[in-house]
Each structure stands twice: as structure tokens, then as C-alpha cells.
């Protein structure tokens, strides 16, 4: 992909992300979105579109009625994994604490 097209795609992605945060109108939600952006989550995930990994909306819907979803997601955020959403591995995020992973999992689950 050429640089001009990459810039256009990145711009559209940012508009989609910031538009979603605005629509939610919630300071805590905007804070968690900022956290996800600053910890490279948005390099592979988006709010509503499958990219390298599943969208946060898809994760929220898949785990909406799953017992232990919060713990499962928090563990996967920190430890990474492969095979749950396809062949692309999710790398471990060891720079994120357990408490931060739980907060991120709670935020993702709240998107349902």
C-alpha cells in the first residue's frame, strides 16, 4: 500500500475511533479508549471492525453471556494467545498490570 493510501486509511480509522468515543459520551470510556490507544491495542483492534484481531464490539458480544469472561479476557490481554479468533497470535502485553487488564476487560465487556 502506498504512503498516501496508508495515511487515508489511518485517518479514517482515527475518525471511527474518536467518533465512537464521542458517541459513548462517557469520561471513563474515553479514558479506557485512550489507554487502549496508548498501549498499542488499536494497532490490531478497532472498536467495530475486524482488523488484525477482532473488534472490541465482537469481543463484547461473544463474551456477553460467558461466565468468567472478565477473568478470561484480562488473562488473555496480559498473556496473549492464539487460536481463539483465528490463526493470528495476540502478543503478550506484559507492560499492562493485572489491574489494568481487568479494567480494560471491563470496558470491552461494557461495549455490548
HELIX and SHEET records of a PDB file:
HELIX    1   1 UNK A    3  UNK A   24  1                                  22    
HELIX    2   2 UNK A   27  UNK A   38  1                                  12    
HELIX    3   3 UNK A   41  UNK A   43  5                                   3    
HELIX    4   4 UNK A   56  UNK A   62  1                                   7    
HELIX    5   5 UNK A   69  UNK A   79  1                                  11    
HELIX    6   6 UNK A   98  UNK A  110  1                                  13    
END                                                                             
